[in-house]
C-alpha cells in the first residue's frame, strides 16, 4: 500500500495526531495511530511499524513506557519522541530506552523524517562554550519534580522549597502540556 513504510504515531491529542497522520499519508506512509501503551501493546503482536513517533506526555502514562515497549519489540526501529516540555532528564531517559531522536514541539513532518535518518548520531557535532543558563536549570528541576509528583503543584512546591503560589506563577510563564 505505501512506498515509504509503516508508521506508528502514539499521541493522545486527537487534532494533532490527525494533522500528523494526514501529513505522513501524503508522503506515502501507512499510518496507524494509538493513544497510549495499551493500544500499542494490542497492535504489536499483529503489526510491526518501520518507524514510530511517540508523544512524551500521554494521559495516564509516560510516552517513555511506549518507547520501551516499541524498542523491546524491535530494537532496530527508529523511534522519535516529541514533547512540548523538553528537558535534559527526559531526553536522556528517552535515548536510554531506545529512542533515536528527541524533538521539541512544534516539529513538522520534515523535522521528524529527518530525525528518522539521524539514528546513528554524529560525533562531529560542534560543542558550544555557552553553559546552561540558571533559568534553564531551574526549569529542568521544576519539571523533574513535577513529573516525580505526578504534576501535583502543592507537593512539588514543598519539595522545591517554594510557596505554592510562587511555583504557580513560574508555571504560568512557561506553559507545559
PLY file of the C-alpha trace (Angstrom):
ply
format ascii 1.0
element vertex 177
property float x
property float y
property float z
element edge 176
property int vertex1
property int vertex2
end_header
0.00 0.00 0.00
2.69 2.52 0.91
6.13 3.01 -0.52
7.74 4.79 2.45
6.84 2.32 5.20
4.63 1.72 8.20
4.46 4.50 10.82
3.03 4.30 14.31
2.01 7.59 15.92
1.44 7.42 19.69
-0.36 10.66 20.55
-3.39 11.38 22.74
-4.11 14.83 21.26
-6.68 13.96 18.60
-6.31 17.08 16.47
-2.50 16.90 16.45
-2.50 13.18 15.62
-4.96 13.74 12.73
-2.78 16.51 11.32
0.38 14.45 11.67
-1.34 11.40 10.18
-2.55 13.30 7.10
0.87 14.83 6.57
2.61 11.44 6.67
-0.04 9.81 4.49
0.58 12.50 1.85
4.21 11.32 1.92
3.09 7.71 1.24
3.38 6.28 4.75
0.94 3.68 6.04
-0.06 5.29 9.36
-1.63 3.80 12.48
-2.43 6.00 15.49
-2.51 4.81 19.10
-3.34 6.90 22.15
-1.35 5.02 24.78
0.54 1.97 25.94
-2.47 -0.36 25.98
-3.24 0.29 22.31
0.44 -0.10 21.40
0.55 -3.45 23.24
-2.56 -4.63 21.34
-1.12 -3.57 17.95
2.37 -5.05 18.19
1.60 -8.78 18.02
-0.05 -8.44 14.60
1.66 -5.39 13.11
5.21 -4.08 13.29
5.86 -0.47 12.31
9.02 0.52 10.47
9.25 3.82 12.41
7.39 5.41 15.34
6.62 8.87 16.70
5.77 8.96 20.42
4.48 11.90 22.44
6.26 12.11 25.80
3.22 13.06 27.88
0.22 10.82 27.38
-2.89 10.61 29.54
-2.25 8.20 32.38
1.19 7.04 31.24
4.52 8.41 30.14
5.42 8.07 26.49
8.69 6.60 27.74
6.78 3.38 28.54
5.71 3.22 24.90
9.28 3.82 23.75
10.44 0.97 25.96
7.75 -1.39 24.63
8.45 -0.49 21.00
12.20 -0.89 21.44
11.69 -4.28 23.14
9.51 -5.38 20.21
12.02 -4.23 17.55
15.39 -2.85 18.71
16.18 -1.57 15.20
13.02 0.56 14.87
13.77 4.31 14.72
11.63 5.98 17.40
11.28 9.76 17.64
9.97 11.28 20.87
8.03 14.55 20.61
7.42 16.77 23.62
6.03 20.15 24.46
8.18 20.40 27.58
11.65 19.21 26.75
14.22 18.63 29.46
17.64 17.07 29.59
16.44 14.42 32.05
13.62 13.16 29.83
15.80 13.36 26.71
18.45 11.18 28.33
15.86 8.65 29.50
14.19 8.52 26.08
17.51 7.75 24.39
18.41 5.16 27.04
15.07 3.42 26.48
15.55 3.20 22.72
14.50 6.45 21.05
16.78 7.59 18.23
15.81 11.27 18.50
14.06 13.67 20.86
12.31 16.69 19.33
10.61 19.63 21.00
7.18 20.64 19.73
6.33 22.24 17.45
8.07 19.95 14.99
6.84 19.40 11.48
6.78 16.27 9.37
10.03 17.18 7.63
11.78 17.50 11.03
10.51 14.08 12.07
11.52 12.39 8.80
14.99 13.96 9.11
15.19 12.65 12.69
14.48 9.08 11.49
17.56 9.38 9.28
19.79 10.57 12.12
19.54 7.46 14.28
23.31 6.83 14.32
24.41 10.07 15.99
27.14 12.48 14.96
30.49 12.63 16.76
31.45 15.72 14.72
28.75 17.95 16.19
30.36 21.18 17.44
30.49 21.68 21.18
29.21 25.00 22.46
31.11 27.03 25.00
27.96 28.52 26.44
26.98 26.92 29.76
23.37 26.11 30.58
21.58 29.16 31.98
20.26 29.34 35.53
16.72 29.73 34.17
17.06 26.54 32.12
18.47 24.62 35.08
15.66 25.94 37.28
13.02 24.92 34.75
14.50 21.44 34.35
14.50 20.96 38.13
10.90 22.18 38.37
9.86 19.88 35.53
11.65 16.89 37.06
9.92 17.49 40.39
6.53 17.88 38.72
7.00 14.55 36.95
8.06 12.88 40.22
4.91 14.16 41.96
2.58 13.37 39.05
2.13 17.13 38.43
0.90 17.86 41.97
1.65 21.57 42.37
1.46 21.68 46.18
3.75 18.68 46.67
6.18 19.93 44.01
6.35 23.34 45.70
7.04 21.66 49.06
9.87 19.54 47.59
11.37 22.58 45.84
11.18 24.75 48.96
8.85 27.23 47.23
5.49 28.67 48.15
2.72 27.06 46.09
1.73 30.44 44.56
5.34 31.17 43.58
5.54 27.85 41.73
2.17 28.53 40.09
3.42 31.92 38.84
6.57 30.31 37.42
4.44 27.71 35.63
2.20 30.41 34.14
5.27 31.94 32.48
6.28 28.65 30.88
3.40 26.53 29.66
3.50 22.76 29.98
1.23 20.30 28.20
0 1
1 2
2 3
3 4
4 5
5 6
6 7
7 8
8 9
9 10
10 11
11 12
12 13
13 14
14 15
15 16
16 17
17 18
18 19
19 20
20 21
21 22
22 23
23 24
24 25
25 26
26 27
27 28
28 29
29 30
30 31
31 32
32 33
33 34
34 35
35 36
36 37
37 38
38 39
39 40
40 41
41 42
42 43
43 44
44 45
45 46
46 47
47 48
48 49
49 50
50 51
51 52
52 53
53 54
54 55
55 56
56 57
57 58
58 59
59 60
60 61
61 62
62 63
63 64
64 65
65 66
66 67
67 68
68 69
69 70
70 71
71 72
72 73
73 74
74 75
75 76
76 77
77 78
78 79
79 80
80 81
81 82
82 83
83 84
84 85
85 86
86 87
87 88
88 89
89 90
90 91
91 92
92 93
93 94
94 95
95 96
96 97
97 98
98 99
99 100
100 101
101 102
102 103
103 104
104 105
105 106
106 107
107 108
108 109
109 110
110 111
111 112
112 113
113 114
114 115
115 116
116 117
117 118
118 119
119 120
120 121
121 122
122 123
123 124
124 125
125 126
126 127
127 128
128 129
129 130
130 131
131 132
132 133
133 134
134 135
135 136
136 137
137 138
138 139
139 140
140 141
141 142
142 143
143 144
144 145
145 146
146 147
147 148
148 149
149 150
150 151
151 152
152 153
153 154
154 155
155 156
156 157
157 158
158 159
159 160
160 161
161 162
162 163
163 164
164 165
165 166
166 167
167 168
168 169
169 170
170 171
171 172
172 173
173 174
174 175
175 176
